[in-house]
């Protein structure tokens, strides 16, 4: 009976996510048009922050409870899902144009942050680990409070740059159906509420179902929790792409990944230093490699359908690898 209830809650969560994303995109696009702000900026800030709310809630809660394996694997898994599945599915539906600002500023910054995180943790691993005896669940590095604080400072600086860019680059905007400012804000808030509630329903139900099947905490964080908390990004980006808001769709993914890396990991590590096991280091390395690959795809004018299929297949491969190791 309990399993049936969890499946029903899972389905209700999906409905809330889809409707919430629809309202959220409409409200955000309208607000961008009203204030003559490029939709890519809205995607990198309001939409990215809203769709990253489930990751922040889950990772912060995990850090406070000392379940930091979930906090880290949730971020890594969410970023992989965003890069490969969200962009891949959007490109499969419709070839995905890449905004010049994202190619020149936001994606390179996200790539640098990802590589630096891997290098900082990797230095400790190389100097202190006996690779002949290490096991997947052995802790080999620490994401410390000082690193967490540095990440939060970088996050604040990044937001400041986005605000400056938004003020400097006001445009007449693309033709977008606008509502009143109050109605736009209400759409955003109500949509955000549905997204967060739907995300929580999906995550809690999926965790119950996964635990009943005997999955480990790290695997749950990397797959079930990561996918569950990333569903808002998937649904929001698909809805935005279908409505022609490609800047918002791609900006949402890149912005969400930066929020995950800098804000969520920064808050989690500041609250409680995060021990990093060997399996998570492998996942971080995969995330860095995937980031480089997707960035190369973005250097063209569009991410095409073939590249979208490749991204989806690679994601499936990473999940299978995580489950089998």
Backbone torsions as a table, in degrees:
resi	resn	phi	psi	omega
1	UNK	NA	-41.8	179.9
2	UNK	-63.2	-39.6	179.6
3	UNK	-63.3	-40.5	178.2
4	UNK	-62.0	-43.4	179.2
5	UNK	-60.7	-42.7	-179.2
6	UNK	-66.0	-36.4	177.8
7	UNK	-66.4	-40.9	177.5
8	UNK	-62.2	-44.8	178.7
9	UNK	-63.3	-36.1	177.7
10	UNK	-61.3	-45.7	-179.9
11	UNK	-66.6	-39.9	176.6
12	UNK	-62.5	-36.6	177.7
13	UNK	-62.6	-41.8	178.5
14	UNK	-62.5	-42.5	179.1
15	UNK	-61.6	-44.9	179.7
16	UNK	-63.0	-39.2	178.9
17	UNK	-62.9	-45.6	-176.6
18	UNK	-66.2	-47.8	-179.8
19	UNK	-67.0	-41.4	179.4
20	UNK	-62.3	-41.2	179.3
21	UNK	-64.2	-38.8	179.6
22	UNK	-62.4	-46.8	178.6
23	UNK	-65.2	-39.9	-177.5
24	UNK	-63.6	-45.0	179.6
25	UNK	-64.7	-44.1	179.6
26	UNK	-60.6	-47.1	-179.4
27	UNK	-64.6	-42.5	-178.6
28	UNK	-67.4	-42.8	178.8
29	UNK	-63.3	-41.3	178.6
30	UNK	-63.2	-43.3	-180.0
31	UNK	-64.2	-39.6	178.5
32	UNK	-62.0	-41.9	-179.6
33	UNK	-68.3	-40.6	-178.9
34	UNK	-61.3	-45.8	-176.8
35	UNK	-93.6	7.4	176.6
36	UNK	56.2	40.7	177.0
37	UNK	-103.9	132.9	177.9
38	UNK	-55.3	138.4	-177.5
39	UNK	-60.4	-26.3	179.1
40	UNK	-62.9	-34.5	178.1
41	UNK	-68.4	-41.8	176.6
42	UNK	-61.3	-41.1	179.0
43	UNK	-63.5	-37.3	-178.5
44	UNK	-76.8	-15.5	-175.6
45	UNK	-118.3	-81.5	-173.3
46	UNK	-59.3	-51.7	-176.5
47	UNK	-68.4	-42.3	179.7
48	UNK	-62.7	-42.5	179.9
49	UNK	-66.6	-40.8	-179.6
50	UNK	-65.3	-44.9	-178.0
51	UNK	-76.6	-14.4	175.7
52	UNK	-89.6	-3.8	-179.0
53	UNK	-57.1	-42.1	177.8
54	UNK	-61.0	-41.4	177.7
55	UNK	-61.3	-42.7	-179.6
56	UNK	-62.8	-43.9	-179.3
57	UNK	-63.8	-46.2	-178.1
58	UNK	-66.4	-47.5	-176.0
59	UNK	-69.0	-38.8	178.0
60	UNK	-64.7	-44.3	177.7
61	UNK	-61.4	-42.4	179.6
62	UNK	-63.9	-41.1	180.0
63	UNK	-64.6	-43.0	-180.0
64	UNK	-64.6	-31.2	179.9
65	UNK	-89.0	-2.6	-179.2
66	UNK	81.2	7.2	178.4
67	UNK	-91.3	61.6	-171.9
68	UNK	-72.4	-16.2	175.1
69	UNK	-60.8	-39.9	178.3
70	UNK	-68.2	-40.2	-178.3
71	UNK	-58.8	-48.1	-178.0
72	UNK	-73.8	-47.3	-177.3
73	UNK	-67.0	-28.4	175.9
74	UNK	-63.4	-44.5	-179.9
75	UNK	-66.2	-48.2	-179.1
76	UNK	-62.0	-46.7	-179.9
77	UNK	-64.0	-39.6	179.0
78	UNK	-64.9	-42.4	179.9
79	UNK	-65.6	-39.5	176.3
80	UNK	-63.1	-43.7	179.9
81	UNK	-63.1	-43.1	179.6
82	UNK	-61.1	-48.4	-175.8
83	UNK	-67.8	-42.6	-172.3
84	UNK	-93.9	-47.9	-176.0
85	UNK	-84.5	-47.5	-176.8
86	UNK	-64.0	-54.1	178.7
87	UNK	-66.8	-37.4	-179.7
88	UNK	-63.3	-46.1	179.8
89	UNK	-66.8	-42.0	178.0
90	UNK	-60.4	-43.1	179.5
91	UNK	-67.6	-32.8	178.9
92	UNK	-68.0	-39.0	178.1
93	UNK	-68.3	-44.0	-177.0
94	UNK	-158.7	124.8	179.0
95	UNK	-45.3	134.1	-165.6
96	UNK	-104.6	106.3	176.4
97	UNK	-66.0	146.3	-178.7
98	UNK	-111.4	124.4	179.2
99	UNK	-63.7	139.7	-178.6
100	UNK	-60.4	-37.1	-179.5
101	UNK	-63.8	-40.6	179.2
102	UNK	-64.5	-41.5	179.9
103	UNK	-65.4	-37.0	-174.2
104	UNK	-90.8	-29.3	-173.8
105	UNK	-117.8	-58.4	-166.8
106	UNK	-76.6	-46.3	-179.5
107	UNK	-67.1	-44.1	175.9
108	UNK	-57.9	-39.9	178.9
109	UNK	-64.2	-42.6	177.3
110	UNK	-61.3	-40.6	179.3
111	UNK	-64.8	-43.3	179.1
112	UNK	-62.3	-44.8	179.9
113	UNK	-61.3	-43.4	-180.0
114	UNK	-61.7	-48.0	-178.6
115	UNK	-66.3	-41.5	179.3
116	UNK	-62.6	-40.6	177.7
117	UNK	-61.3	-43.9	178.9
118	UNK	-63.6	-41.9	-178.7
119	UNK	-66.3	-46.2	-178.7
120	UNK	-59.0	-46.2	179.1
121	UNK	-74.0	-34.7	-178.0
122	UNK	-66.4	-33.0	178.8
123	UNK	-60.6	-43.3	178.1
124	UNK	-65.5	-38.0	-180.0
125	UNK	-64.7	-47.4	-176.8
126	UNK	-63.5	-38.4	-175.9
127	UNK	-82.5	-15.7	-173.3
128	UNK	-126.5	1.0	-172.5
129	UNK	-110.9	133.6	171.7
130	UNK	-92.8	100.5	-172.7
131	UNK	-68.4	-14.3	-179.9
132	UNK	-76.3	-20.7	-177.4
133	UNK	-118.4	-10.4	-174.3
134	UNK	-67.3	142.1	176.2
135	UNK	-112.8	162.5	-174.4
136	UNK	-55.7	-38.0	-175.4
137	UNK	-90.2	1.9	178.6
138	UNK	-74.8	134.5	176.9
139	UNK	-75.4	128.0	-175.6
140	UNK	-122.6	-5.8	-179.7
141	UNK	-157.6	167.9	178.8
142	UNK	-131.1	129.5	170.2
143	UNK	-90.8	98.8	-168.1
144	UNK	-83.2	170.7	177.2
145	UNK	-60.9	-45.5	178.4
146	UNK	-56.9	-40.2	177.6
147	UNK	-65.4	-40.3	178.3
148	UNK	-60.7	-41.8	179.5
149	UNK	-65.6	-42.3	177.5
150	UNK	-59.9	-40.8	179.7
151	UNK	-63.8	-39.2	178.6
152	UNK	-67.1	-37.8	177.2
153	UNK	-63.7	-43.5	177.3
154	UNK	-61.3	-38.3	178.5
155	UNK	-62.1	-46.0	179.3
156	UNK	-61.6	-43.0	178.7
157	UNK	-63.1	-40.2	179.5
158	UNK	-62.9	-44.3	178.1
159	UNK	-62.4	-39.6	178.6
160	UNK	-61.6	-40.9	177.9
161	UNK	-63.1	-41.6	179.7
162	UNK	-64.4	-41.7	179.3
163	UNK	-63.8	-42.4	178.3
164	UNK	-62.3	-42.9	-179.8
165	UNK	-65.0	-38.1	-179.9
166	UNK	-64.6	-40.1	179.3
167	UNK	-70.0	-36.7	-176.3
168	UNK	-76.4	-32.0	-171.0
169	UNK	-112.3	38.9	175.6
170	UNK	-63.6	135.9	-178.7
171	UNK	-128.9	171.8	176.2
172	UNK	-72.1	-16.7	175.1
173	UNK	77.4	160.8	177.5
174	UNK	-79.4	156.9	178.4
175	UNK	-60.8	113.5	-179.3
176	UNK	-132.7	138.1	177.0
177	UNK	-66.5	117.7	-176.2
178	UNK	-105.2	151.9	173.4
179	UNK	-115.5	-179.5	174.5
180	UNK	-67.6	155.5	178.3
181	UNK	-54.6	-41.7	-179.4
182	UNK	-63.8	-45.1	179.9
183	UNK	-65.1	-37.8	178.0
184	UNK	-60.8	-46.1	179.8
185	UNK	-64.2	-41.0	179.1
186	UNK	-63.5	-40.0	176.4
187	UNK	-60.9	-44.5	-179.4
188	UNK	-62.3	-47.8	-176.5
189	UNK	-67.0	-44.1	-179.7
190	UNK	-67.6	-40.9	176.9
191	UNK	-62.3	-42.8	178.4
192	UNK	-61.6	-41.1	178.6
193	UNK	-61.0	-44.0	178.2
194	UNK	-65.3	-39.0	179.7
195	UNK	-62.4	-47.4	-178.3
196	UNK	-65.5	-45.8	179.8
197	UNK	-62.6	-45.1	178.9
198	UNK	-62.1	-42.1	178.0
199	UNK	-60.3	-41.7	179.8
200	UNK	-66.8	-42.2	176.9
201	UNK	-58.2	-47.1	-177.6
202	UNK	-64.0	-47.1	-177.5
203	UNK	-63.5	-49.1	-177.0
204	UNK	-63.5	-42.2	179.8
205	UNK	-68.3	-42.4	-179.8
206	UNK	-64.9	-40.0	177.9
207	UNK	-61.6	-42.2	179.3
208	UNK	-61.8	-47.5	-178.2
209	UNK	-63.9	-42.7	-179.6
210	UNK	-65.8	-42.6	179.5
211	UNK	-62.6	-36.6	178.8
212	UNK	-64.7	-24.5	179.0
213	UNK	-91.5	0.7	174.3
214	UNK	81.9	27.6	178.9
215	UNK	-78.3	149.1	179.4
216	UNK	-74.7	163.5	-179.1
217	UNK	-62.9	-43.4	179.7
218	UNK	-63.3	-43.7	-179.9
219	UNK	-66.6	-38.6	176.7
220	UNK	-61.4	-44.2	-179.9
221	UNK	-64.1	-40.9	-176.1
222	UNK	-74.7	-29.1	-174.1
223	UNK	-112.3	-74.1	-172.8
224	UNK	-62.0	-53.1	-178.2
225	UNK	-66.5	-42.3	-179.5
226	UNK	-62.5	-45.5	179.1
227	UNK	-65.6	-43.3	-179.9
228	UNK	-59.7	-45.9	-179.0
229	UNK	-75.6	-17.1	178.4
230	UNK	-92.8	-5.7	178.3
231	UNK	-57.6	-37.6	176.0
232	UNK	-58.2	-41.8	177.6
233	UNK	-62.3	-42.9	-179.0
234	UNK	-62.3	-52.4	-176.7
235	UNK	-66.1	-44.2	-178.6
236	UNK	-63.1	-43.9	-178.7
237	UNK	-68.1	-38.1	177.9
238	UNK	-64.7	-46.0	179.5
239	UNK	-61.6	-44.2	-179.7
240	UNK	-63.3	-42.6	-179.4
241	UNK	-64.1	-42.9	-180.0
242	UNK	-65.5	-27.0	179.0
243	UNK	-90.6	5.1	177.4
244	UNK	84.9	5.5	179.8
245	UNK	-91.1	67.2	-175.3
246	UNK	-67.9	-34.4	177.5
247	UNK	-61.9	-39.1	178.4
248	UNK	-69.0	-40.0	-177.7
249	UNK	-62.7	-51.3	-178.6
250	UNK	-72.4	-40.2	178.3
251	UNK	-60.3	-35.6	177.5
252	UNK	-60.5	-44.3	-178.7
253	UNK	-67.4	-51.3	-178.1
254	UNK	-63.7	-43.9	178.7
255	UNK	-62.9	-43.0	179.4
256	UNK	-61.9	-41.0	179.3
257	UNK	-63.8	-40.6	177.2
258	UNK	-66.4	-40.9	177.4
259	UNK	-61.5	-42.7	179.5
260	UNK	-60.5	-47.4	-176.3
261	UNK	-68.8	-48.2	-171.5
262	UNK	-88.8	-50.4	-176.6
263	UNK	-77.3	-53.4	-173.0
264	UNK	-69.9	-49.3	176.6
265	UNK	-65.8	-36.7	178.7
266	UNK	-61.8	-47.5	178.5
267	UNK	-64.2	-45.4	-177.9
268	UNK	-61.7	-46.0	-178.8
269	UNK	-69.1	-33.6	178.4
270	UNK	-69.1	-38.9	177.7
271	UNK	-68.8	-40.9	-174.9
272	UNK	-159.3	110.7	-179.6
273	UNK	-46.5	138.2	-172.9
274	UNK	-101.5	114.5	172.3
275	UNK	-71.3	134.6	-176.5
276	UNK	-111.4	119.6	179.5
277	UNK	-86.8	171.4	-174.5
278	UNK	-63.5	-36.3	178.7
279	UNK	-61.9	-40.3	179.5
280	UNK	-67.2	-33.4	176.6
281	UNK	-64.6	-40.2	176.5
282	UNK	-62.4	-42.6	179.7
283	UNK	-64.3	-38.3	176.8
284	UNK	-63.2	-40.8	178.0
285	UNK	-64.2	-41.0	177.2
286	UNK	-62.8	-42.5	180.0
287	UNK	-61.5	-41.1	178.4
288	UNK	-64.1	-44.5	-180.0
289	UNK	-63.6	-41.9	178.4
290	UNK	-64.3	-39.8	179.2
291	UNK	-60.3	-42.1	178.2
292	UNK	-63.3	-45.2	-178.9
293	UNK	-61.2	-47.9	-178.4
294	UNK	-66.3	-36.3	176.8
295	UNK	-61.4	-40.6	177.0
296	UNK	-63.2	-38.5	175.5
297	UNK	-61.9	-37.7	-176.7
298	UNK	-72.4	-15.0	-178.7
299	UNK	-68.9	-21.5	173.7
300	UNK	-77.3	-177.5	-179.7
301	UNK	-72.3	-31.3	-177.5
302	UNK	-144.5	156.4	164.6
303	UNK	-89.3	114.7	-174.5
304	UNK	-87.9	177.1	-175.0
305	UNK	-65.3	-37.5	178.7
306	UNK	-62.4	-45.9	177.8
307	UNK	-63.6	-36.2	176.6
308	UNK	-61.2	-42.9	178.2
309	UNK	-63.2	-43.0	178.3
310	UNK	-59.0	-44.0	-179.3
311	UNK	-63.1	-43.3	179.4
312	UNK	-63.6	-43.2	179.9
313	UNK	-64.6	-38.3	178.1
314	UNK	-65.3	-38.6	178.3
315	UNK	-63.1	-44.6	178.3
316	UNK	-58.7	-40.5	178.4
317	UNK	-63.1	-39.9	179.9
318	UNK	-66.4	-37.8	179.1
319	UNK	-66.8	-43.5	178.0
320	UNK	-61.7	-43.3	178.8
321	UNK	-61.1	-43.1	179.5
322	UNK	-63.9	-37.0	-178.6
323	UNK	-73.1	-32.2	-174.3
324	UNK	-89.3	-22.3	-172.8
325	UNK	-69.6	NA	NA
